């Protein structure tokens, strides 16, 4: 069984992956796909949305004679990630209180 993933959750996940290190689109996709089923066609619009919002920035780097576009989190993106993590913890706690009857796992 799977649960739907909201746009805000995808934004948070992408920011968390990029916050670890500057990385490129395909690697971001592979890192996320290692833990959840999501397509590249879903993630690239997320990257564009985060770029437009100022949460990410790009830079190009030569790799094996070809230019590769890398994504880097901005200070604004870090602030949004902190808020997403706080919101996620609250959400998780509320859901777990329902699932586990107010008891810790």
C-alpha positions, 0 to 999 in steps of 0.5 A, spaced: 500 500 500 502 506 498 500 513 500 499 519 496 505 524 496 503 532 496 507 537 493 509 540 499 512 533 501 516 532 495 519 539 495 521 537 502 524 531 500 528 534 494 530 540 499 533 534 504 537 531 498 540 537 495 542 540 502 546 534 503 551 536 497 550 539 491 548 534 486 545 533 479 538 531 477 539 524 475 542 523 482 537 526 486 532 522 482 535 516 484 536 517 491 529 519 492 527 513 488 531 508 493 526 509 498 519 511 494 516 510 487 516 516 484 518 518 476 523 523 473 517 526 470 515 528 477 521 530 480 524 535 474 518 540 475 519 540 483 526 542 481 524 547 477 519 550 482 524 550 487 529 554 483 523 559 481 522 560 488 529 561 490 530 555 494 535 552 489 540 555 485 544 551 479 551 551 477 554 547 471 560 543 471 564 539 466 564 531 467 567 527 462 568 532 457 560 534 458 557 540 462 552 537 467 547 542 471 548 541 479 543 544 484 545 547 490 540 549 496 540 556 498 539 560 504 532 561 503 531 553 501 535 551 508 530 556 512 524 552 508 527 545 509 527 547 517 520 549 517 518 543 513 522 538 518 518 541 524 511 541 520 513 533 518 515 532 526 508 535 528 504 531 522 508 525 524 506 525 531 499 526 530 498 521 525 502 516 530 498 518 536 492 516 532 495 509 529 498 507 536 493 510 541 497 516 544 503 511 545 510 511 543 512 506 538 
